[in-house]
């Protein structure tokens, strides 16, 4: 999501093939977005991968958005600061900016957004804005966990003490079940469960697998901690994040069958008072989205405010729009 962002001409059509502009600096990024005012453009931001500023006295480090956790960990190790758990977490997106756009959970289960002191964001009109909890606070809340559609993140300033604490509290997933991998490929889904409903969900998942005659390959559980700052919050409370991987037969209908199993697992989670990470909209219905993320209506209103032409788009946003148009509308969601 971070490295390539598309600005198509029409939000109701699939993203067209557009020229790609590689950016490495704030000026490059602003210029690319301004260039895209009249035509579609893909912005490749993967070159924005440098540590910009290290302030040991204030306990802050500023990095460009495509900087990887491994790069930052190597840099900080020269200052005797260990955040290696972030670099070793295979479930965490490697680019720091992508982690913040997704509000991805770190190795301690806390959303990575909790470690942010400030961000610098290029808005769709090509303006560069700095935001924190006091200045441009609403933009800050929208962009963190905003799935990359509020603006293109240029840089993030992280609190070193907070990142260190998150690394020190790292807890690997608990593997609750394995099955021998059969022929064909695998599919899976992650659902969010109230910890007290975990056992009931696992029983339902195993029953569904038996009913659909699919083999469970992996069940892993991580604890996720709540946050209260992102507008589009997935971590509203303590969750048990349950990843279920299962085998997919090598047939023409395998993709359809896998989607049906994922939808069944999602429905089972919601029946237990659970939810799903908003970053993965593959299988959610409109009703499920409204139930789990009532703030999406306000988020979309803010998106239209900062980007009236809906020029800044990605696959997640197009999927969201498709979900909202797929079922009968209510006034909260269809305004505008």
Buried (B, 14 or more C-beta within 10 A) or exposed (E): BBBEBBBBBEBEEEBEEBEEBBBBEBEBBBBBBBBBEEEBBBBBBBBBBBBBEBEEEEBBBBBBBBBBBEBBBBBBEEEEBEBBBBBBBEBBBBBBBBBBBBBBBBBBBBBBBBBBBBBBBBBBBBEBBBBBEEEBEEBBBBBBBBBBBBBBBBBBBBBBEBBBBBBEBBEEBEEBBEBEEBEBEBBBBBBBBBEEBBEBBBEBBBEBBEEEEBBBBBBBBBBBBBBEBBBBBBBBEBBBBBBBBBBBBEEEEBEEBBBBBBBBBBBBBBEBEBBBBBBBBEBBBBEBBBEBBEBBBEBBEBBEEBBEEBBBBBBBBBBBBEBBEEEEEEEEBEEE
